[in-house]
Amino acid sequence: MKATPLGPFLEWSDRYAVGVAVIDGQHREMLDLANRLFAGLQAGREREELVETLRELVRATEHNIATEERLMQEHGLALGHHHEEHARLLEAIRRFEVPLDASGLGAMGRFLREWLLGHIDEDDRPFAEQLRSRGVA
C-alpha cells in the first residue's frame, strides 16, 4: 500500500483473492472506487464528483453484500455473523457521505483498509472455501 498526504491508497493484491471470481471482482471494484475517491480529492475534483464516487462505492458495497448473502443462502451456509458484519460495514460507510474532506476521506481509507481487508481474511476467506468445496469458483 502506498501512503499519500491524504491517507492510504488501497491496492489490490492476490493475497486478498478468495478464489470465487464474482466476489474477488467485486472486492477489487470496491478498492478501485476507493482509490478513485482519494485521487479525486487529491486532484481537487468538485465535491459533487467526489460525492458521486462515494455513492458508487456504497452501491458496489451493497451489491457485494447482496451477492455474498445470496450465495450463502443458495448453498445452505449460515448468515449469522457474516450478515452482522455486513450491516456494520454499510452503516459505517454511509456515515462518510457527510465529512467528504481530507479528514473524512483519511478516516474512511483507514476504516476500509482495516475493515474490508480484515473482513476478507477473517470472514470471506472461510466462506469462500465453503463455496469452493461446493463447486463455486
Wavefront OBJ file of the C-alpha trace (Angstrom):
o trace
v 0.000 0.000 0.000
v 1.171 3.488 -0.826
v 0.657 6.390 1.517
v -0.370 9.837 0.317
v -0.756 13.083 2.214
v -4.468 12.253 2.374
v -4.191 8.698 3.624
v -3.543 5.242 2.246
v -4.440 4.060 -1.198
v -5.929 0.582 -1.155
v -4.168 -1.631 -3.639
v -5.467 -4.985 -4.774
v -3.161 -7.873 -4.158
v -3.600 -11.556 -4.946
v -3.227 -12.024 -1.200
v -6.825 -10.741 -0.935
v -8.243 -13.124 -3.541
v -10.647 -15.645 -2.034
v -10.896 -17.837 -5.120
v -14.517 -17.073 -6.044
v -14.387 -14.942 -9.190
v -17.539 -12.883 -8.638
v -16.549 -11.972 -5.070
v -12.935 -11.196 -5.992
v -14.132 -8.977 -8.843
v -16.490 -7.085 -6.562
v -13.861 -6.605 -3.863
v -11.441 -5.310 -6.474
v -14.072 -2.882 -7.791
v -14.635 -1.564 -4.252
v -10.916 -0.938 -3.804
v -10.712 0.749 -7.219
v -13.574 3.092 -6.295
v -11.891 3.977 -3.000
v -8.696 4.761 -4.918
v -10.648 6.936 -7.377
v -12.166 8.824 -4.462
v -8.759 9.544 -2.909
v -7.228 10.501 -6.248
v -10.146 12.842 -6.954
v -9.759 14.591 -3.639
v -6.024 14.916 -4.123
v -6.580 16.368 -7.609
v -9.092 18.908 -6.276
v -12.143 17.483 -8.038
v -15.515 19.089 -7.415
v -17.411 17.979 -4.324
v -20.301 16.667 -6.458
v -17.932 14.356 -8.343
v -16.450 13.080 -5.088
v -19.894 12.503 -3.588
v -20.951 10.555 -6.685
v -17.851 8.350 -6.448
v -18.606 7.714 -2.788
v -22.190 6.794 -3.718
v -20.818 4.367 -6.323
v -18.679 2.822 -3.596
v -21.723 2.448 -1.336
v -23.697 0.845 -4.203
v -20.808 -1.519 -5.005
v -20.614 -2.472 -1.328
v -24.366 -3.101 -1.190
v -24.126 -5.219 -4.343
v -21.229 -7.242 -2.918
v -23.134 -7.866 0.296
v -26.239 -8.967 -1.602
v -24.131 -11.307 -3.759
v -22.360 -12.881 -0.787
v -25.556 -13.339 1.192
v -27.382 -14.788 -1.830
v -24.562 -17.287 -2.368
v -24.623 -18.221 1.308
v -28.367 -18.848 1.182
v -28.204 -20.773 -2.104
v -25.555 -23.097 -0.685
v -27.042 -23.557 2.771
v -24.402 -21.589 4.665
v -25.282 -19.763 7.884
v -25.575 -15.979 7.504
v -25.370 -15.053 11.232
v -22.088 -13.323 11.997
v -21.359 -12.561 8.343
v -24.676 -10.708 7.983
v -23.985 -8.706 11.154
v -20.549 -7.706 9.848
v -22.093 -6.616 6.546
v -24.658 -4.465 8.357
v -21.873 -2.784 10.356
v -19.876 -2.078 7.183
v -22.844 -0.483 5.422
v -23.734 1.644 8.420
v -20.152 2.855 8.759
v -19.516 3.544 5.075
v -22.750 5.523 4.723
v -21.622 7.841 7.533
v -18.705 9.010 5.384
v -21.001 10.822 2.937
v -21.076 13.916 5.146
v -17.408 14.618 6.010
v -16.156 14.484 2.436
v -12.880 16.269 3.039
v -9.290 15.186 3.609
v -10.001 14.284 7.224
v -13.160 12.310 6.402
v -11.548 10.512 3.481
v -8.450 9.703 5.514
v -10.663 8.154 8.175
v -12.616 6.256 5.514
v -9.400 4.966 3.970
v -8.149 3.673 7.295
v -11.553 2.158 8.019
v -11.795 0.434 4.630
v -8.255 -0.863 4.804
v -8.708 -2.289 8.273
v -12.294 -3.463 7.982
v -12.639 -4.592 4.392
v -9.266 -6.261 4.098
v -9.688 -7.763 7.576
v -13.194 -8.937 6.655
v -11.842 -10.611 3.538
v -9.278 -12.512 5.607
v -11.421 -13.364 8.619
v -14.905 -13.843 7.160
v -14.901 -14.032 3.371
v -11.967 -16.436 3.009
v -13.562 -19.204 5.164
v -16.936 -18.582 3.492
v -15.311 -18.778 0.046
v -13.595 -22.038 0.998
v -17.016 -23.485 1.788
v -18.341 -22.244 -1.562
v -15.387 -23.718 -3.446
v -15.961 -27.054 -1.696
v -19.479 -26.913 -3.198
v -18.110 -26.280 -6.698
v -18.455 -22.479 -6.822
v -15.412 -20.770 -8.326
l 1 2 3 4 5 6 7 8 9 10 11 12 13 14 15 16 17 18 19 20 21 22 23 24 25 26 27 28 29 30 31 32 33 34 35 36 37 38 39 40 41 42 43 44 45 46 47 48 49 50 51 52 53 54 55 56 57 58 59 60 61 62 63 64 65 66 67 68 69 70 71 72 73 74 75 76 77 78 79 80 81 82 83 84 85 86 87 88 89 90 91 92 93 94 95 96 97 98 99 100 101 102 103 104 105 106 107 108 109 110 111 112 113 114 115 116 117 118 119 120 121 122 123 124 125 126 127 128 129 130 131 132 133 134 135 136 137
